[in-house]
Amino acid sequence: MEHERTVSEEAKAAAPGDPPEGGWRLSLAAAGLVAAVAWIYWPVVGHDFVKFDDHHYILESPVRDGLTPAGVAWAFTAFHSGNWHPLTWISHMLDVSLFGLRPAGHHVVSIVLHAANAVALLLALHRLTAAPVGSAIVSALFAVHPLRVESVAWVAERKDVLSGACFMLTLLAYERYARRPFSVWRYAAVCAATAAGLLAKPMLVTLPCVLLLFDWWPLGRLVVVPRRCVLEKLPLFALVAVSAAVTVLAQGDAVSSLERLPFVVRCGNAARALAWYVGVSFWPSRLAALYPYDHAAAASGAAVAAVVTLLALSAAAAVAGRWTPAVPMGWLWFFGMLVPVLGIVQVGSQPMADRFTYLPGIGLAIAVVFGSAAALRGLAASRAWPSGKISRLAVVVATLAIVCLASAARLQVGHWANTETLWRRAVAVTVRNDRAIDNLGWTLAEAGRMDEAAGYFAAGLAINPSRADSANALGLHLLATDRPAAAAEFFDMAIRAEPDLPQSYANLGIALARLGRPAAARAAFERSVALDPDFIGGRYNLAQCLLDVGDLEAAERHLSEVVRRDPAHPRAAATLDRLRSRLRLPMADPAAAAPLPMEPRR
């Protein structure tokens, strides 16, 4: 049978012994990969940290203190930002020790890691497949594809390029282990590289399965020694089990419940996400840092269409396996490595992300490149087309594809220049993306451009009214522009979204007071204080409201409590002294001053 002959030939090519020599052509290909990565990503060196986890990871965590013994201990014991990836934390700490909190150095390290990953992939595939041209094309597609930009240009996604480096080291170590007689040290190197990868990012839980796929093709070991291939992976699966257990503990409340996201919806979104990953791998357009979760589409005909498409692709891969196992192997690699991030166990609210394809995309590239090579060999063997002409055409097509992808990646890099450009891009290329709209609003508000931010807050709330912070921000803007009635509506929205947020009641009380409704304002302030007795802003504004309605004794009690809890409050002591002079009580501060207006608090 054709299939049996193909497998045996490839297994023979991958038999134990010395791997193929690369020579100057391999060195030239490696240099080309480094040059391509440098050209695409060098603009990143001038980019800022973005307020999309960069601040949580670098500027607002123990990472900012650099590499210290206490920091290393924290890296292994803390579940900061719902993650447990100590090796990634340590790499960030080392960056801070070397470059401080200037983003340029952090970006350079990520670029260097990605370039090294591309070269390591080239070496690993060349040694495993003895196919220098195919290995070079797959490595180039990995290096320059626009889907890689998020993993490289985003400092907080260091875990992708770092775990990718460990992944490549595992492949190189495994090739040395599998081609030679058993060696404890070579096997230990495989286990150590796998463990390091899991410490960098737990998405490598599928790595033992990828090694099994390599045992099938191109090594051919799964046919010859299937029992050994499985048993030798058991220690790796044990490492995976430990990593998975710790990751579940770290994620905690970030995991969505079945009540919030039913299982049927999750499965529908998983199918749509996988089909989307296939689509953007071939046509990478409208890429964004954040995609909205479309609950309706996940349980509609779009999900069914995605399932049908995936089944058809799987059937095509199986049929192509008759000519070369590379196609089903690559497809299983692509699909299998994406399983942990398809949302069956949903963490957060993002249905898909460019960064999730960093390593899975290699499998799809293998299927396409080596599958195409097998098809072209078939054409040449049938003499339907001269082999020389086929080879030249294939090289031209591959070169054009790589150049186009590199150009698109260079453009995509520009969208990561700063926080505003990042969210403007996401808003422009996605539909009903309330999180991206809201993030753009906050970015503009923090830059002092509140008039512009208000429009984005309103647009985001029209899609998703459950964002209490945004409703409060928009209400405060309306208060500042003397529109208390409109402000009160957004404070009510914030209360409906989060009924236990004391700031919302305090803000509502201010709006009601300005509307001439002191009784309703007093009730709102009292609710704010009841929810959080330590909320100084709510208590001070309640005291002001009590002064307005003439309840001086109650106002004096609350002002006294404000001064007790916050002696440095700029208004409370002066207001309390004026009140006590009216009530003929001992003054708190002889330097009395007139009370100032109630202060809004977000």
C-alpha positions as CSV (number, residue, x, y, z in Angstrom):
1,M,0.0,0.0,0.0
2,E,1.1,3.6,-0.7
3,H,0.6,4.7,2.9
4,E,2.7,1.8,4.2
5,R,5.5,2.5,1.8
6,T,5.5,6.2,2.7
7,V,5.7,5.6,6.4
8,S,8.5,3.1,6.1
9,E,10.5,5.3,3.9
10,E,10.2,8.3,6.3
11,A,10.9,6.0,9.3
12,K,14.0,4.8,7.6
13,A,15.1,8.4,6.9
14,A,14.6,9.1,10.6
15,A,16.3,6.0,11.9
16,P,18.7,6.2,14.8
17,G,22.0,7.7,13.9
18,D,23.4,11.1,13.2
19,P,21.0,13.8,12.0
20,P,21.5,15.5,8.6
21,E,24.1,18.2,8.3
22,G,22.9,21.6,7.6
23,G,25.8,23.3,5.9
24,W,25.9,26.8,4.7
25,R,22.4,26.8,3.4
26,L,21.0,26.2,6.8
27,S,23.1,29.0,8.3
28,L,21.9,31.3,5.5
29,A,18.3,30.4,6.3
30,A,18.8,31.0,10.0
31,A,20.3,34.4,9.2
32,G,17.3,35.2,7.0
33,L,15.0,34.4,9.9
34,V,16.8,36.6,12.3
35,A,16.8,39.5,9.7
36,A,13.1,39.1,9.0
37,V,12.2,39.1,12.7
38,A,14.4,42.2,13.3
39,W,12.8,44.1,10.4
40,I,9.3,43.3,11.5
41,Y,9.7,44.0,15.2
42,W,12.4,46.6,15.6
43,P,9.8,49.4,15.8
44,V,8.5,47.8,19.0
45,V,11.7,49.0,20.8
46,G,10.2,52.5,20.8
47,H,6.8,51.4,22.1
48,D,5.4,52.0,25.6
49,F,4.0,49.6,28.1
50,V,0.3,49.2,27.5
51,K,-2.4,49.2,30.1
52,F,-3.4,45.7,29.2
53,D,-1.7,43.7,31.9
54,D,1.7,45.4,31.4
55,H,1.1,47.5,34.4
56,H,-0.3,44.6,36.5
57,Y,2.7,42.4,35.5
58,I,5.5,44.9,35.6
59,L,4.7,48.2,37.2
60,E,2.2,47.1,39.9
61,S,3.8,43.9,41.2
62,P,6.9,42.8,43.0
63,V,8.5,42.4,39.6
64,R,9.3,46.2,39.7
65,D,11.9,45.5,42.4
66,G,14.0,43.4,40.1
67,L,15.5,40.0,40.7
68,T,15.8,39.4,44.4
69,P,15.6,36.2,46.6
70,A,12.3,37.5,47.9
71,G,11.0,38.1,44.4
72,V,12.0,34.5,43.3
73,A,10.1,33.2,46.4
74,W,7.1,35.3,45.4
75,A,7.2,34.0,41.8
76,F,6.8,30.4,43.0
77,T,4.2,31.0,45.7
78,A,2.0,33.8,44.4
79,F,-1.1,33.6,42.1
80,H,-0.8,37.2,40.9
81,S,-3.3,38.2,38.2
82,G,-4.8,34.7,38.2
83,N,-1.5,33.1,36.9
84,W,1.1,30.8,38.1
85,H,4.2,31.0,35.8
86,P,7.2,31.5,38.0
87,L,9.8,31.3,35.2
88,T,8.0,34.1,33.4
89,W,7.9,36.3,36.5
90,I,11.6,35.7,37.0
91,S,12.4,36.7,33.4
92,H,10.5,40.0,34.0
93,M,12.4,40.6,37.2
94,L,15.7,40.0,35.4
95,D,14.6,42.5,32.8
96,V,13.9,45.1,35.5
97,S,17.3,44.5,37.0
98,L,19.0,44.9,33.6
99,F,16.9,47.7,32.1
100,G,14.9,49.2,34.9
101,L,11.3,50.2,34.1
102,R,12.1,51.5,30.7
103,P,10.1,49.4,28.2
104,A,12.7,49.3,25.4
105,G,14.9,46.6,27.0
106,H,11.9,44.5,27.9
107,H,10.8,44.6,24.2
108,V,14.3,43.7,22.9
109,V,14.4,40.6,25.1
110,S,11.0,39.4,23.6
111,I,12.2,40.1,20.1
112,V,15.5,38.1,20.7
113,L,13.5,35.2,22.2
114,H,11.2,35.1,19.2
115,A,14.1,35.2,16.7
116,A,15.9,32.4,18.7
117,N,12.7,30.3,18.6
118,A,12.4,30.6,14.8
119,V,16.1,29.5,14.4
120,A,15.6,26.6,16.9
121,L,12.5,25.5,15.1
122,L,14.5,25.5,11.8
123,L,17.2,23.3,13.4
124,A,14.7,20.9,15.1
125,L,12.6,20.4,12.0
126,H,15.7,20.0,9.8
127,R,17.1,17.3,12.1
128,L,13.8,15.6,12.5
129,T,12.6,15.6,8.9
130,A,15.8,15.9,6.8
131,A,13.8,18.3,4.6
132,P,15.8,21.6,4.6
133,V,13.5,23.5,2.3
134,G,10.3,22.5,4.0
135,S,11.8,23.2,7.4
136,A,12.9,26.6,6.3
137,I,9.5,27.5,5.0
138,V,7.7,26.3,8.1
139,S,10.1,28.3,10.3
140,A,9.7,31.4,8.2
141,L,5.9,31.2,8.4
142,F,6.2,30.9,12.2
143,A,8.6,33.8,12.4
144,V,6.8,36.4,10.2
145,H,3.1,35.6,10.6
146,P,1.0,38.5,11.9
147,L,-0.6,36.2,14.5
148,R,2.7,36.2,16.3
149,V,2.7,40.0,16.8
150,E,0.6,39.9,20.0
151,S,3.0,37.4,21.6
152,V,6.1,39.4,20.7
153,A,5.0,43.1,20.9
154,W,3.1,42.7,24.1
155,V,5.5,42.7,27.1
156,A,3.0,40.9,29.3
157,E,2.9,38.0,26.9
158,R,6.5,37.2,27.6
159,K,5.2,33.8,28.6
160,D,4.5,32.9,25.0
161,V,8.0,33.5,23.7
162,L,9.6,32.1,26.8
163,S,7.5,28.9,26.9
164,G,8.2,28.8,23.1
165,A,11.9,28.7,23.8
166,C,11.4,25.8,26.2
167,F,9.3,24.1,23.6
168,M,12.0,24.3,21.0
169,L,14.6,23.1,23.5
170,T,12.3,20.1,24.2
171,L,12.1,19.3,20.5
172,L,15.9,19.4,20.1
173,A,16.5,17.4,23.2
174,Y,13.8,14.8,22.1
175,E,15.4,14.4,18.7
176,R,18.7,13.6,20.3
177,Y,17.1,11.2,22.7
178,A,14.9,9.4,20.1
179,R,17.6,8.9,17.5
180,R,20.1,7.2,19.8
181,P,20.1,4.3,22.3
182,F,18.4,5.1,25.6
183,S,20.3,7.6,27.8
184,V,19.1,8.7,31.3
185,W,20.8,12.1,30.7
186,R,19.2,12.7,27.3
187,Y,15.8,11.7,28.7
188,A,16.4,14.0,31.8
189,A,17.1,16.9,29.4
190,V,13.7,16.3,27.7
191,C,11.9,16.3,31.1
192,A,13.8,19.4,32.3
193,A,12.9,21.4,29.2
194,T,9.3,20.3,29.5
195,A,9.2,21.3,33.1
196,A,10.7,24.7,32.3
197,G,8.1,25.2,29.6
198,L,5.3,24.5,32.0
199,L,6.8,26.9,34.5
200,A,6.7,29.6,31.8
201,K,3.2,29.0,30.6
202,P,0.8,26.1,31.4
203,M,-0.5,26.0,27.8
204,L,2.3,23.5,27.2
205,V,0.2,20.8,28.9
206,T,-0.2,19.2,25.4
207,L,3.6,19.0,24.8
208,P,3.8,15.2,25.5
209,C,1.1,14.6,22.9
210,V,3.1,16.6,20.4
211,L,6.1,14.4,21.1
212,L,3.9,11.4,20.4
213,L,2.9,13.0,17.1
214,F,6.6,13.3,16.2
215,D,7.0,9.6,17.1
216,W,4.4,8.9,14.4
217,W,5.9,11.3,11.8
218,P,8.6,11.9,10.9
219,L,10.5,9.6,13.4
220,G,8.3,6.5,12.7
221,R,8.8,5.2,16.3
222,L,5.1,4.8,17.1
223,V,4.9,2.0,14.5
224,V,8.0,0.3,15.7
225,V,8.0,0.7,19.5
226,P,4.5,1.9,20.4
227,R,4.5,0.7,24.0
228,R,7.8,2.5,24.7
229,C,6.6,5.7,23.0
230,V,3.7,5.8,25.4
231,L,5.5,4.7,28.6
232,E,8.3,7.2,28.2
233,K,5.8,10.0,28.1
234,L,4.2,9.1,31.5
235,P,6.7,11.2,33.6
236,L,5.9,14.1,31.2
237,F,2.2,13.6,31.8
238,A,2.8,13.7,35.5
239,L,4.5,17.1,35.2
240,V,1.5,18.2,33.1
241,A,-1.0,17.0,35.8
242,V,0.8,19.0,38.5
243,S,0.9,22.1,36.3
244,A,-2.8,21.8,35.5
245,A,-3.8,21.4,39.1
246,V,-1.8,24.5,40.2
247,T,-3.2,26.5,37.3
248,V,-6.8,25.7,38.3
249,L,-6.0,26.9,41.8
250,A,-4.4,30.1,40.5
251,Q,-7.3,31.0,38.2
252,G,-9.9,30.6,41.0
253,D,-12.9,32.9,40.4
254,A,-11.8,33.7,36.9
255,V,-13.3,30.5,35.6
256,S,-16.8,31.1,34.4
257,S,-19.6,29.0,35.8
258,L,-22.0,26.8,33.7
259,E,-24.8,29.1,34.8
260,R,-23.1,32.1,33.1
261,L,-21.9,30.2,30.1
262,P,-23.8,27.0,29.4
263,F,-21.9,24.0,28.0
264,V,-23.7,24.2,24.6
265,V,-22.6,27.8,24.2
266,R,-19.0,26.9,25.1
267,C,-18.9,24.1,22.6
268,G,-20.3,26.4,19.9
269,N,-17.8,29.0,20.7
270,A,-15.0,26.4,20.6
271,A,-16.0,25.4,17.1
272,R,-16.2,29.0,15.9
273,A,-12.9,29.9,17.5
274,L,-11.1,26.9,15.9
275,A,-12.6,27.7,12.5
276,W,-11.6,31.4,13.0
277,Y,-8.0,30.3,13.8
278,V,-7.8,28.4,10.6
279,G,-9.2,31.3,8.6
280,V,-6.9,34.0,10.0
281,S,-3.9,31.7,9.6
282,F,-4.5,31.9,5.8
283,W,-5.9,35.4,5.7
284,P,-4.8,37.4,8.8
285,S,-6.9,40.5,8.6
286,R,-8.8,42.5,11.2
287,L,-6.6,41.3,14.1
288,A,-7.2,42.9,17.5
289,A,-5.9,42.6,21.0
290,L,-9.4,41.8,22.3
291,Y,-12.4,40.1,20.7
292,P,-16.0,40.1,22.0
293,Y,-17.7,37.0,23.2
294,D,-20.8,36.6,20.9
295,H,-23.2,34.4,22.9
296,A,-25.8,34.4,20.2
297,A,-23.5,33.3,17.5
298,A,-22.0,30.6,19.7
299,A,-25.4,28.9,19.8
300,S,-26.6,29.6,16.3
301,G,-26.1,28.3,12.7
302,A,-22.6,29.9,12.6
303,A,-21.5,27.3,15.2
304,V,-23.0,24.5,13.1
305,A,-21.3,25.8,10.0
306,A,-18.0,25.9,11.9
307,V,-18.5,22.3,13.0
308,V,-19.2,21.2,9.5
309,T,-16.1,23.0,8.2
310,L,-13.9,21.5,10.8
311,L,-15.2,18.0,10.1
312,A,-14.5,18.5,6.4
313,L,-11.0,19.7,7.1
314,S,-10.4,16.7,9.4
315,A,-11.6,14.3,6.7
316,A,-9.4,16.0,4.1
317,A,-6.4,15.7,6.5
318,A,-7.2,12.0,7.0
319,V,-7.4,11.4,3.2
320,A,-4.1,13.3,2.7
321,G,-2.5,11.0,5.2
322,R,-2.5,8.3,2.5
323,W,0.3,10.3,0.8
324,T,2.0,11.8,3.7
325,P,1.3,11.5,7.5
326,A,2.6,15.1,7.8
327,V,-0.9,16.5,7.0
328,P,-2.9,14.6,9.8
329,M,0.1,15.0,12.1
330,G,0.2,18.8,11.6
331,W,-3.6,19.1,11.9
332,L,-3.7,17.1,15.1
333,W,-0.9,19.3,16.5
334,F,-2.8,22.5,15.6
335,F,-6.1,21.3,17.0
336,G,-4.7,19.5,20.0
337,M,-2.5,22.4,21.3
338,L,-5.5,24.8,21.0
339,V,-7.9,22.5,23.0
340,P,-6.8,24.1,26.4
341,V,-7.7,27.6,25.2
342,L,-10.9,26.9,23.2
343,G,-13.1,27.9,26.1
344,I,-14.6,24.6,27.2
345,V,-13.2,25.7,30.5
346,Q,-13.7,29.4,30.0
347,V,-11.3,31.7,31.9
348,G,-12.2,35.4,31.6
349,S,-14.5,36.6,28.8
350,Q,-12.3,36.5,25.7
351,P,-13.4,33.8,23.2
352,M,-10.2,33.7,21.2
353,A,-6.9,35.5,20.9
354,D,-4.0,35.8,18.4
355,R,-1.5,34.8,21.1
356,F,-3.1,31.3,21.5
357,T,-1.7,30.4,18.0
358,Y,1.9,31.0,18.8
359,L,2.9,27.3,19.0
360,P,-0.3,25.6,17.5
361,G,0.3,27.5,14.3
362,I,3.4,25.5,13.6
363,G,1.3,22.4,13.2
364,L,-0.9,23.9,10.6
365,A,2.2,25.2,8.8
366,I,3.7,21.7,8.8
367,A,0.4,20.3,7.4
368,V,0.3,22.8,4.6
369,V,4.0,22.9,3.6
370,F,4.8,19.2,3.8
371,G,1.3,18.3,2.4
372,S,1.9,20.6,-0.6
373,A,5.4,19.1,-1.1
374,A,3.9,15.6,-1.2
375,A,1.3,16.7,-3.7
376,L,3.9,18.3,-5.9
377,R,6.0,15.2,-5.7
378,G,3.0,13.3,-6.9
379,L,2.6,15.6,-9.9
380,A,6.2,15.2,-10.8
381,A,6.0,11.4,-10.5
382,S,3.0,11.3,-12.8
383,R,4.9,13.5,-15.2
384,A,1.9,15.8,-15.4
385,W,4.4,18.7,-14.8
386,P,8.2,18.9,-15.0
387,S,9.7,18.6,-11.6
388,G,12.1,21.5,-12.1
389,K,9.2,23.8,-13.0
390,I,7.2,22.6,-10.0
391,S,10.1,23.3,-7.7
392,R,10.6,26.8,-9.0
393,L,6.9,27.6,-8.8
394,A,6.7,26.3,-5.3
395,V,9.6,28.5,-4.1
396,V,8.1,31.6,-5.8
397,V,4.7,31.0,-4.2
398,A,6.3,30.4,-0.7
399,T,8.5,33.5,-1.0
400,L,5.5,35.7,-2.0
401,A,3.5,34.3,0.9
402,I,6.3,35.0,3.4
403,V,6.9,38.5,2.1
404,C,3.1,39.4,2.3
405,L,2.8,38.0,5.8
406,A,5.9,39.8,6.9
407,S,4.6,43.1,5.5
408,A,1.2,42.5,7.3
409,A,3.0,41.8,10.5
410,R,5.0,45.0,10.3
411,L,1.8,46.9,10.0
412,Q,0.2,45.0,12.9
413,V,3.2,45.9,15.1
414,G,2.3,49.6,14.8
415,H,-1.1,49.0,16.5
416,W,0.8,48.1,19.7
417,A,2.6,51.4,20.0
418,N,0.7,52.5,23.0
419,T,-2.5,51.9,24.9
420,E,-4.6,54.3,22.8
421,T,-3.5,52.9,19.4
422,L,-4.1,49.4,20.7
423,W,-7.8,50.0,21.7
424,R,-8.5,52.2,18.7
425,R,-7.5,49.3,16.5
426,A,-9.7,46.9,18.4
427,V,-12.7,49.2,18.3
428,A,-12.2,49.7,14.5
429,V,-12.0,46.1,13.5
430,T,-14.5,44.4,15.8
431,V,-18.2,44.6,16.3
432,R,-20.0,45.3,19.6
433,N,-16.8,45.0,21.5
434,D,-17.9,46.7,24.7
435,R,-14.6,45.8,26.5
436,A,-12.4,47.5,23.9
437,I,-14.7,50.5,23.7
438,D,-14.7,50.8,27.5
439,N,-10.9,50.5,27.6
440,L,-10.5,53.2,25.0
441,G,-12.8,55.4,27.1
442,W,-10.7,54.9,30.2
443,T,-7.5,55.6,28.3
444,L,-8.8,58.9,27.0
445,A,-10.2,59.8,30.5
446,E,-6.8,59.2,32.1
447,A,-5.3,61.4,29.5
448,G,-7.6,64.2,30.5
449,R,-9.8,64.0,27.4
450,M,-13.0,63.4,29.2
451,D,-15.3,64.9,26.6
452,E,-14.0,62.4,24.0
453,A,-14.0,59.6,26.6
454,A,-17.7,60.2,27.5
455,G,-18.8,59.2,24.0
456,Y,-17.0,55.8,24.3
457,F,-18.4,55.2,27.8
458,A,-21.9,55.8,26.5
459,A,-21.3,53.5,23.5
460,G,-19.9,50.7,25.7
461,L,-22.8,51.0,28.1
462,A,-25.3,50.8,25.3
463,I,-23.9,47.4,24.5
464,N,-23.3,46.2,28.0
465,P,-25.0,48.2,30.9
466,S,-23.3,46.1,33.6
467,R,-20.1,48.2,33.7
468,A,-20.6,50.1,37.0
469,D,-17.2,51.9,36.8
470,S,-18.0,53.3,33.3
471,A,-21.5,54.3,34.3
472,N,-20.0,56.2,37.3
473,A,-17.3,57.8,35.2
474,L,-19.9,59.0,32.7
475,G,-22.2,60.2,35.4
476,L,-19.4,62.2,37.0
477,H,-18.6,63.8,33.7
478,L,-22.3,64.9,33.4
479,L,-22.2,66.3,36.9
480,A,-19.1,68.3,36.0
481,T,-20.8,69.7,33.0
482,D,-23.9,70.6,35.1
483,R,-26.3,67.9,33.9
484,P,-27.3,66.2,37.2
485,A,-30.5,64.7,35.8
486,A,-28.7,62.7,33.1
487,A,-25.9,61.9,35.6
488,A,-28.5,60.4,38.0
489,E,-29.6,58.0,35.3
490,F,-26.1,56.6,34.9
491,F,-25.6,56.4,38.6
492,D,-28.8,54.3,38.8
493,M,-27.4,52.1,36.0
494,A,-24.2,51.6,38.1
495,I,-26.3,50.6,41.1
496,R,-28.3,48.1,39.0
497,A,-25.0,46.7,37.7
498,E,-23.3,46.4,41.2
499,P,-25.8,47.0,44.0
500,D,-23.1,46.8,46.7
501,L,-20.8,49.6,45.3
502,P,-20.9,52.5,47.9
503,Q,-19.4,55.0,45.4
504,S,-22.4,54.7,43.2
505,Y,-24.9,55.6,46.0
506,A,-22.7,58.6,47.0
507,N,-22.5,59.8,43.4
508,L,-26.3,59.4,43.1
509,G,-26.8,61.4,46.3
510,I,-24.8,64.3,44.9
511,A,-26.9,64.3,41.7
512,L,-30.1,64.2,43.7
513,A,-29.0,67.0,46.0
514,R,-28.3,69.2,43.0
515,L,-31.7,68.4,41.7
516,G,-33.2,69.7,44.9
517,R,-34.3,66.3,46.3
518,P,-32.6,66.4,49.7
519,A,-34.6,63.5,51.2
520,A,-33.7,61.1,48.4
521,A,-30.1,62.4,48.5
522,R,-29.9,61.6,52.2
523,A,-31.2,58.1,51.7
524,A,-28.5,57.5,49.0
525,F,-25.7,58.8,51.2
526,E,-26.9,56.7,54.1
527,R,-26.9,53.6,52.0
528,S,-23.4,54.4,50.9
529,V,-22.2,54.7,54.5
530,A,-24.0,51.5,55.4
531,L,-22.3,49.5,52.7
532,D,-18.8,50.8,53.7
533,P,-18.4,52.7,57.0
534,D,-14.8,53.4,56.0
535,F,-15.8,55.2,52.8
536,I,-14.8,58.8,53.8
537,G,-16.3,60.5,50.7
538,G,-19.8,59.0,51.3
539,R,-19.8,59.9,55.0
540,Y,-18.6,63.5,54.4
541,N,-21.2,64.0,51.7
542,L,-23.9,62.6,54.1
543,A,-22.8,65.1,56.7
544,Q,-23.1,67.9,54.1
545,C,-26.6,66.7,53.2
546,L,-27.6,66.6,56.8
547,L,-26.5,70.2,57.2
548,D,-28.6,71.2,54.2
549,V,-31.8,69.6,55.8
550,G,-31.0,71.1,59.2
551,D,-30.1,67.9,61.1
552,L,-27.1,69.5,62.8
553,E,-26.5,67.0,65.5
554,A,-26.4,64.0,63.1
555,A,-24.1,66.1,60.8
556,E,-21.8,66.7,63.7
557,R,-21.6,63.0,64.5
558,H,-20.7,62.1,61.0
559,L,-18.2,64.9,60.6
560,S,-16.5,63.9,63.9
561,E,-16.2,60.4,62.5
562,V,-14.7,61.7,59.3
563,V,-12.1,63.7,61.3
564,R,-11.4,60.6,63.5
565,R,-10.9,58.3,60.5
566,D,-9.1,60.8,58.3
567,P,-7.5,63.7,60.3
568,A,-5.9,65.0,57.1
569,H,-9.2,65.5,55.2
570,P,-9.0,68.9,53.6
571,R,-12.6,70.0,54.4
572,A,-14.0,68.0,57.3
573,A,-12.2,69.7,60.2
574,A,-13.0,73.2,59.1
575,T,-16.7,72.3,58.5
576,L,-16.9,70.6,61.8
577,D,-15.5,73.6,63.7
578,R,-18.0,76.0,62.1
579,L,-20.8,73.5,63.0
580,R,-19.6,73.2,66.6
581,S,-19.4,76.9,67.0
582,R,-23.1,77.1,66.0
583,L,-23.9,74.2,68.5
584,R,-21.6,75.8,71.1
585,L,-19.5,72.6,71.3
586,P,-15.7,72.4,71.6
587,M,-14.0,73.2,68.3
588,A,-11.7,70.6,66.6
589,D,-9.6,73.2,65.0
590,P,-9.4,76.9,65.8
591,A,-8.7,77.8,62.2
592,A,-12.3,77.5,61.0
593,A,-13.2,77.9,57.3
594,A,-16.4,77.8,55.3
595,P,-17.5,74.3,54.2
596,L,-16.8,73.5,50.6
597,P,-19.3,71.8,48.2
598,M,-19.8,68.0,48.2
599,E,-17.2,66.1,46.3
600,P,-18.0,63.4,43.8
601,R,-16.2,60.1,44.3
602,R,-15.9,57.4,41.7
